[in-house]
């Protein structure tokens, strides 16, 4: 490609003070950083590990202990603002993981799976490089570069020489470092908002869990620790067999050899739908079956409002059907008698009982709960008005958590879009 046909190496979005600073340039990573081979030796360090989507975390935090023991003297030494490239493939990062160490103590990483480097004194702002490496657009560009190098060497990672050959886009001119810092500071501010929102969501979830422990009786008890004022004098909750309050049902898998049993518009909840559970309503499924599939199997079309729970993989996960749905044999369902039991009260009760389900599930490969347990299951229930009051309270809290979670996702999407605007396109860098 001739120079005239190359796309201009400039970002789509630029801060006003850098609008006339000219096109960006590219530098090889090796001219900006130096590989660090310094060993821990007698330094007091924090042994680190890698967690997908998080980056570097201490072994203590990840494993509950230092798995390196006292044998990490030959680990690589990481100083604050050093980079660490983990060469080990994971499901989320098949090409490995490159990240900036931002701790304030000396750290240590295994030299067998890490390459470490640090930015030269006159080279790019470390946080700028970190955003460049981790961003959606340039993260893909970096991933592609590493994967090509890995294939060339027949391994899951590239050697240090190939890593240092990576082309890095940089603002040019005397204001280069200032523009890098402006970009990094801007994205860091968004990260702070994301972190604050994530803490808010976690705090709400913790509050809800604590509230549920108060609103429902403890195991073996028939009165909760916390009751709404209008029910203070309502007496103990009644212990009832769940089958006396709701019709129990299950499901089946139509023969997969008969194509006419599938893709017929009937939602069919299977273990593949685990991600849709524990979120209140469920209205979709990865697989649909047909009326013929219902007719020629033990599958049943359950009405909207039915409560379901997984008794196998993901044991204890539950939901309320927003639309009529069928389920596989891996689920138990209850259609509540509306004069005796609120389906939403039952849903929240099952959510509160998840530790019980996890405790009694058995199996070496896949944990499961046998049908006899559900047939004999007894629950403590108050009057229907108190059930509804509890359900309404927890539903309102769930709605608020969902709105705050959506706000978190909006912030993440904003950052993703901002990064695509603040850096030149990957195509321009590759040109």
C-alpha positions as CSV (number, residue, x, y, z in Angstrom):
1,X,0.0,0.0,0.0
2,X,1.4,3.4,-0.9
3,X,1.8,6.1,1.6
4,X,-0.9,8.2,-0.2
5,X,-3.4,5.4,0.1
6,X,-2.8,4.7,3.8
7,X,-5.6,6.0,6.1
8,X,-4.6,8.9,8.3
9,X,-3.3,7.8,11.7
10,X,-5.5,10.0,13.8
11,X,-8.3,9.3,16.3
12,X,-11.9,10.3,15.6
13,X,-12.1,12.2,18.9
14,X,-9.4,14.6,20.0
15,X,-9.3,17.0,22.9
16,X,-9.5,20.6,21.8
17,X,-5.9,21.5,22.8
18,X,-4.6,18.8,20.5
19,X,-6.8,19.4,17.5
20,X,-3.9,20.8,15.5
21,X,-1.1,18.6,16.7
22,X,-0.9,16.6,13.5
23,X,-1.1,12.9,12.7
24,X,-0.1,10.3,15.1
25,X,2.9,8.0,14.5
26,X,3.8,4.4,15.3
27,X,6.8,3.1,17.3
28,X,7.9,-0.5,17.9
29,X,7.2,-1.5,21.4
30,X,10.8,-2.5,21.8
31,X,11.9,1.1,21.4
32,X,9.6,2.2,24.2
33,X,10.1,-0.4,26.8
34,X,12.7,-2.8,28.2
35,X,12.3,-6.4,29.1
36,X,12.8,-6.9,32.8
37,X,14.6,-10.1,34.0
38,X,15.2,-9.0,37.5
39,X,14.5,-11.7,40.0
40,X,12.9,-11.4,43.4
41,X,15.9,-12.5,45.4
42,X,15.7,-11.3,49.0
43,X,13.1,-8.6,48.3
44,X,9.8,-8.7,50.2
45,X,7.2,-9.1,47.5
46,X,3.6,-10.0,47.0
47,X,3.3,-13.2,44.9
48,X,0.8,-12.5,42.2
49,X,-1.5,-14.6,39.9
50,X,-3.8,-13.7,37.0
51,X,-7.6,-13.6,36.9
52,X,-9.4,-13.3,33.6
53,X,-11.2,-10.0,33.3
54,X,-9.5,-8.6,36.4
55,X,-5.8,-8.8,35.7
56,X,-3.1,-9.3,38.4
57,X,-4.3,-10.3,41.8
58,X,-2.4,-11.5,44.8
59,X,-2.2,-15.3,45.3
60,X,-3.6,-14.7,48.8
61,X,-6.7,-13.0,47.4
62,X,-7.2,-15.6,44.6
63,X,-6.4,-18.8,46.4
64,X,-6.7,-17.9,50.0
65,X,-3.0,-18.6,50.5
66,X,0.4,-18.0,48.9
67,X,0.7,-21.1,46.7
68,X,4.3,-20.2,46.0
69,X,5.3,-20.7,49.6
70,X,8.8,-19.6,50.2
71,X,9.9,-20.7,46.7
72,X,9.4,-17.5,44.8
73,X,12.9,-16.0,45.1
74,X,13.4,-16.9,41.4
75,X,10.1,-15.3,40.4
76,X,10.3,-12.1,38.3
77,X,10.2,-8.9,40.2
78,X,7.4,-6.5,39.4
79,X,7.7,-2.8,40.3
80,X,4.7,-0.4,40.3
81,X,3.8,0.4,36.7
82,X,5.6,-2.5,35.2
83,X,3.8,-4.6,32.6
84,X,3.3,-8.3,32.8
85,X,2.4,-10.5,29.9
86,X,0.9,-13.9,31.0
87,X,1.6,-16.4,28.3
88,X,-0.9,-19.0,29.6
89,X,-4.1,-19.4,27.5
90,X,-7.5,-19.1,29.2
91,X,-11.0,-19.5,27.8
92,X,-11.5,-15.8,27.8
93,X,-8.0,-14.9,26.7
94,X,-6.7,-17.7,24.5
95,X,-3.6,-15.6,23.5
96,X,-2.7,-14.8,27.0
97,X,-3.2,-11.6,29.0
98,X,-1.2,-8.3,29.1
99,X,-1.7,-5.9,31.9
100,X,-0.2,-3.1,34.0
101,X,0.7,-3.7,37.6
102,X,-0.7,-0.8,39.6
103,X,0.0,-2.0,43.2
104,X,2.1,0.1,45.5
105,X,4.3,-2.8,46.7
106,X,6.9,-4.9,45.0
107,X,5.3,-8.0,43.4
108,X,6.4,-11.3,42.1
109,X,5.2,-13.4,39.1
110,X,6.4,-16.9,37.9
111,X,9.1,-16.4,35.2
112,X,7.9,-19.6,33.5
113,X,4.6,-18.1,32.3
114,X,5.3,-14.3,32.4
115,X,7.3,-11.8,30.4
116,X,7.7,-8.5,32.2
117,X,8.7,-5.1,30.8
118,X,8.8,-1.5,32.0
119,X,8.4,1.7,30.1
120,X,11.6,3.7,29.4
121,X,11.8,7.1,31.2
122,X,11.3,9.1,28.0
123,X,8.6,6.7,26.6
124,X,4.8,6.6,26.7
125,X,2.7,7.2,29.7
126,X,2.2,3.7,31.3
127,X,-1.5,4.1,31.8
128,X,-1.9,5.2,28.2
129,X,-0.3,2.0,27.0
130,X,-2.4,-0.1,29.4
131,X,-5.6,1.4,28.0
132,X,-4.3,0.9,24.5
133,X,-3.6,-2.8,25.1
134,X,-6.8,-3.5,27.0
135,X,-9.3,-1.5,24.9
136,X,-11.9,-3.2,22.9
137,X,-10.6,-2.2,19.4
138,X,-6.9,-2.3,20.1
139,X,-7.3,-5.2,22.5
140,X,-8.5,-7.1,19.4
141,X,-5.6,-5.7,17.4
142,X,-3.1,-6.8,20.1
143,X,-4.8,-10.2,20.3
144,X,-4.6,-10.7,16.6
145,X,-0.9,-9.7,16.6
146,X,-0.1,-12.2,19.4
147,X,-2.2,-15.0,17.9
148,X,-0.3,-14.6,14.6
149,X,3.0,-14.8,16.4
150,X,1.8,-17.8,18.4
151,X,0.8,-19.7,15.3
152,X,4.2,-18.9,13.7
153,X,5.9,-20.5,16.6
154,X,3.4,-23.3,17.0
155,X,2.6,-22.3,20.6
156,X,0.0,-20.5,22.6
157,X,2.2,-17.4,23.0
158,X,4.9,-15.4,21.2
159,X,8.5,-14.9,22.1
160,X,9.8,-11.7,23.6
161,X,11.3,-10.6,20.3
162,X,8.0,-10.8,18.5
163,X,6.2,-9.0,21.4
164,X,8.7,-6.1,21.1
165,X,8.0,-5.9,17.4
166,X,4.4,-4.7,18.1
167,X,3.6,-1.4,16.5
168,X,2.3,1.1,19.0
169,X,0.3,4.2,17.9
170,X,1.3,7.4,19.6
171,X,0.5,11.1,19.4
172,X,3.4,12.9,17.7
173,X,5.2,16.2,18.5
174,X,6.2,17.9,21.6
175,X,2.7,17.5,23.1
176,X,2.7,13.7,22.8
177,X,3.1,12.9,26.5
178,X,0.5,15.5,27.4
179,X,-2.0,14.0,25.0
180,X,-1.3,10.5,26.2
181,X,-1.8,11.6,29.8
182,X,-5.0,13.4,28.9
183,X,-6.4,10.3,27.3
184,X,-5.3,8.1,30.2
185,X,-6.8,10.5,32.8
186,X,-10.1,10.7,30.9
187,X,-10.4,6.9,30.7
188,X,-9.3,6.6,34.4
189,X,-12.1,8.9,35.4
190,X,-14.6,6.7,33.6
191,X,-13.0,3.7,35.3
192,X,-13.6,5.4,38.7
193,X,-17.3,5.9,37.9
194,X,-17.5,2.3,36.8
195,X,-15.9,1.1,40.0
196,X,-18.1,3.2,42.1
197,X,-21.2,2.0,40.4
198,X,-20.0,-1.6,40.7
199,X,-19.6,-1.1,44.5
200,X,-23.1,0.3,44.6
201,X,-24.5,-2.7,42.9
202,X,-22.6,-5.1,45.2
203,X,-23.8,-3.2,48.2
204,X,-27.4,-3.5,47.1
205,X,-27.0,-7.2,46.5
206,X,-25.5,-7.6,50.0
207,X,-28.3,-5.5,51.5
208,X,-30.9,-7.7,49.7
209,X,-29.3,-10.9,51.0
210,X,-29.3,-9.6,54.5
211,X,-32.9,-8.5,54.2
212,X,-34.0,-11.9,53.0
213,X,-32.3,-13.5,56.1
214,X,-34.5,-11.2,58.2
215,X,-37.8,-11.5,56.3
216,X,-37.8,-15.3,56.3
217,X,-37.5,-17.6,59.3
218,X,-34.3,-19.4,59.9
219,X,-34.1,-23.1,59.5
220,X,-36.2,-24.8,62.2
221,X,-38.0,-21.6,63.1
222,X,-41.5,-20.4,62.3
223,X,-41.1,-16.6,62.8
224,X,-38.8,-14.2,60.9
225,X,-36.6,-11.7,62.7
226,X,-38.2,-8.8,60.8
227,X,-41.9,-8.2,60.0
228,X,-43.8,-5.4,58.5
229,X,-45.8,-3.4,61.2
230,X,-49.2,-4.6,60.1
231,X,-48.1,-8.2,60.7
232,X,-46.4,-7.9,64.1
233,X,-49.3,-9.6,65.8
234,X,-50.0,-12.2,63.1
235,X,-48.4,-15.1,65.0
236,X,-46.1,-17.8,63.8
237,X,-45.9,-18.9,60.2
238,X,-47.5,-22.2,59.3
239,X,-45.4,-25.1,58.2
240,X,-47.0,-26.7,55.2
241,X,-46.0,-29.3,52.6
242,X,-45.3,-27.4,49.4
243,X,-47.3,-29.8,47.4
244,X,-50.4,-28.8,49.4
245,X,-49.9,-25.2,48.3
246,X,-48.9,-25.7,44.7
247,X,-49.1,-28.3,41.9
248,X,-45.7,-29.8,41.4
249,X,-44.6,-30.7,37.8
250,X,-41.5,-31.5,35.8
251,X,-40.5,-31.9,32.2
252,X,-38.9,-34.0,29.5
253,X,-36.7,-33.8,26.5
254,X,-38.4,-34.7,23.2
255,X,-36.5,-37.1,21.0
256,X,-33.8,-35.1,19.3
257,X,-33.9,-37.5,16.3
258,X,-37.3,-36.1,15.3
259,X,-36.7,-32.6,13.9
260,X,-40.4,-31.9,13.8
261,X,-40.4,-31.9,17.6
262,X,-38.2,-28.7,17.7
263,X,-38.3,-25.1,16.5
264,X,-42.0,-24.9,16.9
265,X,-42.2,-21.7,18.9
266,X,-42.7,-23.2,22.4
267,X,-40.1,-22.0,24.9
268,X,-38.3,-24.9,26.5
269,X,-36.0,-24.3,29.4
270,X,-33.0,-26.5,29.6
271,X,-29.6,-26.4,31.3
272,X,-28.4,-24.2,28.5
273,X,-30.6,-21.5,29.9
274,X,-28.8,-21.2,33.3
275,X,-27.8,-17.6,32.6
276,X,-31.5,-16.6,32.4
277,X,-32.2,-17.9,35.9
278,X,-32.0,-16.1,39.3
279,X,-33.2,-12.9,37.6
280,X,-36.9,-13.0,38.4
281,X,-38.9,-13.5,35.2
282,X,-37.7,-15.8,32.5
283,X,-39.2,-15.3,29.0
284,X,-36.8,-16.8,26.6
285,X,-34.9,-20.1,26.0
286,X,-32.1,-21.1,23.7
287,X,-34.1,-24.0,22.4
288,X,-37.8,-24.1,21.3
289,X,-40.0,-27.2,20.9
290,X,-43.2,-27.8,18.9
291,X,-46.7,-29.0,19.8
292,X,-45.7,-32.3,18.3
293,X,-42.8,-32.4,20.7
294,X,-45.2,-31.8,23.6
295,X,-47.6,-34.4,22.3
296,X,-45.1,-37.1,21.8
297,X,-43.1,-36.8,25.0
298,X,-43.6,-36.3,28.7
299,X,-43.0,-32.5,28.3
300,X,-45.7,-30.3,29.6
301,X,-46.6,-26.7,28.7
302,X,-46.8,-24.9,32.0
303,X,-48.7,-21.6,32.4
304,X,-47.2,-18.2,32.9
305,X,-46.5,-17.5,36.5
306,X,-45.2,-21.0,37.2
307,X,-42.1,-21.1,39.4
308,X,-39.2,-23.3,38.3
309,X,-36.0,-24.5,39.9
310,X,-33.0,-26.4,38.6
311,X,-32.3,-29.6,40.4
312,X,-29.1,-30.5,38.4
313,X,-26.2,-28.4,37.2
314,X,-26.7,-24.9,38.6
315,X,-28.7,-26.6,41.4
316,X,-31.1,-24.2,43.2
317,X,-31.3,-21.6,40.4
318,X,-34.9,-20.5,40.0
319,X,-37.2,-18.2,38.0
320,X,-40.9,-17.3,37.3
321,X,-42.2,-18.0,33.8
322,X,-43.3,-14.8,32.1
323,X,-45.0,-16.8,29.3
324,X,-46.2,-20.4,29.0
325,X,-43.1,-22.6,28.9
326,X,-42.0,-26.2,29.0
327,X,-38.9,-27.5,30.8
328,X,-36.5,-30.3,30.6
329,X,-36.3,-33.1,33.1
330,X,-33.6,-31.2,35.0
331,X,-36.2,-28.9,36.5
332,X,-39.0,-29.0,39.0
333,X,-41.9,-26.5,38.7
334,X,-44.7,-25.4,40.9
335,X,-48.0,-23.8,39.8
336,X,-49.2,-22.0,42.9
337,X,-52.7,-22.1,44.2
338,X,-53.4,-18.3,44.1
339,X,-55.5,-18.5,47.2
340,X,-52.8,-20.1,49.3
341,X,-49.4,-19.2,47.9
342,X,-47.9,-16.2,46.0
343,X,-45.7,-17.4,43.2
344,X,-43.3,-14.4,43.8
345,X,-43.2,-15.3,47.5
346,X,-42.2,-18.8,46.5
347,X,-39.6,-17.5,44.1
348,X,-37.9,-15.4,46.8
349,X,-38.2,-18.3,49.4
350,X,-36.4,-20.6,46.9
351,X,-33.7,-18.0,46.4
352,X,-33.3,-17.8,50.2
353,X,-33.0,-21.6,50.4
354,X,-30.2,-21.9,47.8
355,X,-27.6,-22.8,50.5
356,X,-30.0,-25.7,51.6
357,X,-30.3,-27.0,48.0
358,X,-26.5,-26.7,47.4
359,X,-25.9,-28.6,50.7
360,X,-28.2,-31.6,50.0
361,X,-27.3,-32.0,46.3
362,X,-25.3,-35.1,45.7
363,X,-23.2,-36.5,42.8
364,X,-19.5,-36.8,42.0
365,X,-19.7,-35.2,38.5
366,X,-23.0,-33.3,38.4
367,X,-24.6,-32.4,41.6
368,X,-28.4,-33.2,41.7
369,X,-31.4,-33.2,44.0
370,X,-33.6,-36.3,43.8
371,X,-37.3,-36.1,43.3
372,X,-38.2,-37.5,46.8
373,X,-36.7,-34.3,48.4
374,X,-39.1,-32.1,46.5
375,X,-42.1,-34.4,47.2
376,X,-41.4,-34.1,50.9
377,X,-40.4,-30.5,50.9
378,X,-42.1,-28.4,53.7
379,X,-42.0,-24.7,53.9
380,X,-43.0,-22.0,56.5
381,X,-45.6,-19.6,55.1
382,X,-47.5,-16.6,56.6
383,X,-50.9,-15.4,55.4
384,X,-51.3,-14.5,51.8
385,X,-51.3,-10.7,52.4
386,X,-48.0,-11.0,54.3
387,X,-46.6,-13.2,51.5
388,X,-47.5,-10.6,49.0
389,X,-46.0,-7.8,51.1
390,X,-42.7,-9.6,51.3
391,X,-42.7,-10.4,47.6
392,X,-43.5,-6.8,46.7
393,X,-40.7,-5.5,48.9
394,X,-38.1,-7.8,47.4
395,X,-39.4,-7.3,43.8
396,X,-39.0,-3.6,44.3
397,X,-35.4,-4.1,45.5
398,X,-34.7,-6.4,42.6
399,X,-36.0,-3.8,40.1
400,X,-33.7,-1.2,41.7
401,X,-30.7,-3.5,41.5
402,X,-31.5,-4.2,37.8
403,X,-31.7,-0.5,37.1
404,X,-28.4,0.1,38.8
405,X,-26.8,-2.9,37.0
406,X,-28.1,-1.4,33.7
407,X,-26.4,1.9,34.7
408,X,-23.2,0.0,35.2
409,X,-23.5,-1.7,31.8
410,X,-24.2,1.8,30.2
411,X,-21.0,3.2,31.8
412,X,-19.0,0.2,30.4
413,X,-20.5,0.7,27.0
414,X,-19.7,4.4,27.2
415,X,-16.0,3.6,28.0
416,X,-15.9,1.1,25.2
417,X,-17.2,3.6,22.7
418,X,-14.9,6.3,24.0
419,X,-11.9,4.2,23.6
420,X,-12.8,3.5,20.0
421,X,-12.9,7.3,19.5
422,X,-9.8,8.3,21.4
423,X,-7.3,5.9,19.6
424,X,-6.7,5.6,15.9
425,X,-8.4,2.6,14.2
426,X,-6.7,-0.8,14.3
427,X,-6.9,-0.8,10.5
428,X,-4.8,2.4,10.3
429,X,-2.2,1.0,12.7
430,X,-2.0,-2.2,10.6
431,X,-1.7,-0.3,7.3
